[in-house]
Every structure is written in structure tokens, then in C-alpha cells.
């Protein structure tokens, strides 16, 4: 298996036990290297706080999810949201419109591909998947 770029939508589905959580967890566990944006921790933390505040998740479940994220991400390579990423974000994407946070993830995966080698983009977000695929990156999980 190749390097995985873990985008926050897939990470959250894994942490929250969605129907495809086991499949996402297997992909993450099998990867020799997992890369993600520094942004992912902020998105995961904010999403958990929002779910607790709206009553869709209890505080203990959110703490367990955060602990799982913290343990897993200790072994991941974090890619900074620096000027090269932000410069790419300001450029057009093949499948517009793209939200800013999604553009940061796609830009990070593309720059990682140019600097190190192409990762397999792990995402369940349709815009991230469409843009990463249009830019020549492989996508997981496979539909179905």
C-alpha cells in the first residue's frame, strides 16, 4: 500500500464510527506512511466540540474520539499550512467551487505528491475526491 493522505472527512468518519469506519481504519492501519495537514487536528477538534454543543455526541464519546485521534496522529506526518499550500489554494481547481478548507487539503496532497511522491487520498468528501482525482491522485475508499 502507498502513502495515505488522511483528509479530515475520512478521519472523522473513522473516529465517529460511521458505517464505513472499519474500512477507513483498515486503510489507515495498512499504510506505511500517513500524511495529513496540520489543519486536520483543528477540524477534528472543532467538529467534536460542535457535535457535543448540538447534543449529537456526548462529551465522553468526544473525549474518546479525540484520544483515538491523538494516539493515531502521533505516528502521522503533519504537513504545514505554509505559503506554498496557501499559494496553491489561491489558484483555480479543476472542479470549482471548492471551499477553503477542502482546497487546503487538496493543495497539501498535491504539494506532497510533487515533493515526496503521490499519496492515496483518503477522503469521503465529494469535492475533495473530485479535485484530487482530477489532479491525478488516487482516491480511497473505493465507492460501495
Buried (B, 14 or more C-beta within 10 A) or exposed (E): EEBBBBBBBBBBBBBBEBEBBEBBBEBBEEBEBBBBBBBBBEBBBEBBBEBBEEEEBEEEBBEEBBEBBEEBBEEBEBBEBEEBBEEBBEEEBEBEEBEEBBBBBBBBBBBBBEEEEBBBBBBBBEBBBBBBBEBEBEBBBEEE
